[in-house]
Amino acid sequence: PVLVVDFGAQYAQLIARRVREASVYSEIVPSTVSADEVLARRPAAIILSGGPSSVYADGAPPVDPALLAAGVPVFGICYGFQAMAQALGGRVDRTGRREYGSTRLTVTEPGSPLLQDLPGELDVWMSHGDAVARAPEGFTVTARTPDTPIAAFEDVDRRLAGVQYHPEVVHSTGGQRVLERFLHDVAGIPPAWTPGRILDEQVRLVRERIGDERVICGLSGGVDSAVAAALVQRAVGDQLTCVFVDHGLLREGEREQVEQDFVAATGVRLVTVDARERFLSALAGVTDPETKRKIIGREFIRVFEQAAAEVSAAARTDSPDGAGVRFLVQGTLYPDVVESGGGTGTATIKSHHNVGGLPEDLTFELVEPLRTLFKDEVRLLGAELGLPAAIIRRHPFPGPGLGIRIIGEVTADRLATLRAADLVVRQEMTAAGVDDQVWQCPVVLLADVRSVGVQGDGRSYGHPVVLRPVTSEDAMTADWSRLPYDLLARISNRITGEVPEINRVVLDITSKPPGTIEWE
Ligand code: XMP
């Protein structure tokens, strides 16, 4: 793999993703891992990420010169660039100035292997205080900015290079090109990490792991569980049973999408549990958001466990050796693994409690075929597996579903109202071609609020719905989407015309933070 050494900036994941987008497999390692351990993993190249504001800061993690002397190609970014300079005998100065945001970069060595086919001047994204004042011996300085005379350098013979700016962010023109030139040309790594290969490899691993045992998978209607299930189905066929819990908090058409489209595309054996009544009665009279979440989470686990026990019992009667279900498939993705510290030793613990998840004391052994993958790759894999576009491109949807998008008590009537409004929003967004610009667009029913309006020939006293379209890279932060006014107008006209209970449509223009994406 290409190893991205994480110096604690939020950019390491983004760098790892960009490397994968260059069709090269990458993983993240914390900077506390020793040079020996890093090299023992036989990296094809190493990328040193951005990190603390200063190499002089207390506890600033150094780069072990051994890492740079092993003959492995190394690319330093921002802090990684400075730490590399320092480790190789260059000089880093505290300038007392901060260069932050978009800056004009001038390429001073147009023949540089890294920068050669870029324009001579380009806008790049900077965020640093210190600066490299003298490049280490053997290095050629290849670019500067008005404030930073040494903004990029390279030592082609030793295959070491770095840039002061952040090529991994979209605001840096040609950033991806620079990473690709480093990976493909300087480090000589072929762009071989393709969806077809990922699929073959994961199918093989799953087959090895599961052997001829039975396996079960919970489907939520979302991309991750669908792709994980389809992949396991490809690997072990009917040894897999999928369980889909209809908790009644789904959107219009989602149950059919799983029961018909997904099954048709994969041939998966599916058990649907209709638990709509059970969830509705458990939620009766409840308005507090956290209580709702707890109830939905608790009921979900009970229903799933019961279904799993039944599938297991059936497997026991079926199979010659009386074995039940041994494995459970989960659609865990690489960002969850990194964030929960799994496998990489990073300390951050994911704080977002995943309602709709399963308890940790399940008696199954976990199979997580997407554990090394980013979301974009999961979508590519879904396409490779022939899943319907509607599933692959589905926006994130919370486990507790519409239950946390009705502000107030959840009832069957209110669910029907919200479902109708939500359907209009999704139809119009798709028709306008904006699905790919929007991370997700919750539609929220303010069920305890009423306002006066005129609808048809008389006074109305109905409820508002809130549109919450957001853009985001990872749901940790978000901005509200600037959807076209004519699209918003169409949505508003249709909802107030087609859903009698709703007489007002409002737009949420709060970023996250301070707002969260969901309202509850
Ligand atoms: P917030 O509202 O915290 O949401 O900004 C961030 C992202 O997480 C989704 N979300 C959930 N997903 N179970 C999930 O699987 C949950 O309980 C849950 N709550 C929020 C939300 O839709 C957004 O994408």
Residues whose N, C-alpha, C, O or C-beta is under 5 A from the ligand:
A	BS01	XMP	H353 N354 V355 G356 P396 F397 P398 G399 P400 A475 T516 I517 E518
